[in-house]
Amino acid sequence: ADLTVCDIAGLVKGASEGEGLGNAFLSHISACDAIFHMVRCFDDPEIVHVEETVDPIRDIEMINHELVLKDLEKVTQIYDKTKVLVERGIDKTKKAELEYLTKFKEALEAGKMIRAVQWSNKEVECLNGLLLLTAKRQVFLCNMSKRDYLRQKNKYLPKVK
């Protein structure tokens, strides 16, 4: 199997609303099968963090929140269109899809990552067609010094694990 890695510039708070690289960043992620999330786990006064302090858990939660917001926007748009089709009797075959979309929407509104929820096989089929960001697998990579890596000691590492 081949693995193609795309390095995409960092995501900032408010990206789902267009802050920073915003929608461009999120569209690049949607083209990927998984997300390798590099989190900063080192202190260096010469390298300023966008949030001014190093806190990998905050950074992970912020990224996940932005992904949830973007997915909620997408699911809500599809839900609204599907609801009209079902309620007006235009396409009764969409009734089950509307039920699934309702569940997906509720999970996202509760701040849940889609991959963290148990879904039925039919719901998973529907999800696969949506290509949601929060359904993608995430791997967290801790950016730390070689010394910390070799010692397997870093003050931020236990928080990320």
C-alpha positions in Angstrom: 0.0 0.0 0.0 1.1 3.5 -0.7 0.9 6.4 1.8 0.8 9.9 0.4 1.3 12.6 3.1 0.3 16.2 2.4 1.7 18.8 4.8 -1.1 21.4 5.3 -0.4 24.6 7.2 -1.8 24.8 10.7 -5.4 25.4 11.6 -6.4 28.2 13.9 -9.4 28.9 16.0 -12.2 30.2 13.9 -11.1 28.4 10.7 -14.7 27.0 10.2 -15.7 30.6 9.9 -12.9 31.5 7.5 -10.2 32.6 10.0 -6.6 31.9 8.9 -6.5 29.6 5.9 -10.0 28.6 7.0 -12.0 26.9 4.3 -8.9 26.2 2.1 -7.4 24.3 5.0 -10.5 22.4 5.7 -11.0 21.5 2.0 -7.5 20.1 1.8 -8.3 17.9 4.8 -11.5 16.6 3.2 -9.4 15.2 0.3 -7.4 13.0 2.8 -8.2 9.6 4.2 -6.8 10.3 7.6 -5.3 13.2 9.6 -1.8 13.1 11.1 -2.0 15.9 13.6 1.3 17.4 14.7 1.1 18.9 18.1 3.8 21.1 19.7 5.2 19.5 22.8 8.2 21.8 23.4 9.0 25.2 24.9 11.1 27.6 22.9 10.8 31.4 23.4 12.2 31.9 19.9 9.3 30.1 18.3 6.0 31.9 19.1 2.9 29.7 19.3 -0.2 31.2 17.7 -2.1 30.9 21.0 1.0 32.4 22.9 1.4 29.3 25.2 2.2 25.7 24.6 -0.8 23.4 25.4 -1.1 20.4 23.1 -4.5 19.3 24.6 -6.0 22.8 24.0 -4.6 22.6 20.4 -6.1 19.2 19.8 -9.5 20.2 21.2 -9.5 23.4 19.2 -8.8 21.5 15.9 -11.4 18.9 16.7 -13.9 21.7 17.5 -13.3 23.4 14.2 -13.7 20.0 12.4 -17.0 19.4 14.2 -18.2 22.9 13.2 -17.4 22.4 9.6 -19.1 19.0 9.5 -22.1 20.4 11.3 -22.4 23.1 8.6 -22.2 20.4 5.9 -24.6 18.0 7.5 -27.1 20.9 8.3 -27.1 21.9 4.6 -27.8 18.4 3.4 -30.4 17.8 6.2 -32.3 21.0 5.3 -32.5 20.0 1.6 -33.4 16.4 2.4 -36.1 17.5 4.9 -37.8 19.6 2.2 -37.8 16.7 -0.2 -39.3 14.3 2.4 -41.9 16.8 3.9 -43.2 17.9 0.5 -43.4 14.3 -0.7 -41.0 14.9 -3.5 -38.8 12.0 -2.7 -40.1 9.6 -0.1 -37.0 7.3 -0.6 -35.0 9.9 1.4 -36.9 9.3 4.7 -34.3 6.9 6.1 -31.5 9.2 5.0 -33.3 12.1 6.8 -33.4 10.0 10.0 -29.7 9.3 9.7 -28.9 12.9 9.0 -30.9 13.9 12.1 -28.7 11.6 14.2 -25.5 12.9 12.7 -26.6 16.5 13.2 -27.5 15.8 16.9 -24.1 14.1 17.5 -22.2 17.1 16.0 -24.4 19.6 17.8 -23.3 17.8 21.0 -19.7 18.4 20.0 -19.0 14.7 19.2 -16.6 13.5 16.6 -18.5 11.2 14.2 -16.0 8.4 14.5 -16.5 8.4 18.3 -20.1 7.4 18.0 -21.5 3.8 17.4 -23.5 3.7 14.1 -25.5 1.0 12.5 -24.4 -0.5 9.2 -26.9 1.6 7.3 -25.9 4.8 9.0 -22.2 4.0 8.2 -23.2 3.6 4.5 -24.8 7.0 4.6 -21.8 8.5 6.5 -19.3 7.1 3.9 -21.0 9.1 1.2 -20.7 12.3 3.2 -16.9 12.3 3.7 -17.1 14.1 7.0 -13.9 15.4 8.6 -14.7 14.0 12.0 -15.2 10.5 10.6 -11.5 10.4 9.5 -9.0 8.6 11.7 -6.5 10.8 13.6 -3.0 10.1 14.5 -1.3 12.5 16.9 2.4 13.2 16.4 4.2 14.9 19.3 6.8 17.5 18.1 9.5 17.4 20.7 13.3 17.5 21.0 15.4 14.5 20.0 16.6 14.3 23.6 13.1 14.1 25.0 12.2 11.5 22.5 15.2 9.3 23.3 14.5 9.6 27.0 10.7 9.2 26.4 10.3 12.1 28.9 8.5 15.3 28.1 6.2 17.3 30.4 3.5 17.4 27.6 3.6 13.8 26.5 1.5 12.3 29.4 -1.2 14.8 28.6 -1.3 13.8 24.9 -1.3 10.0 25.6 
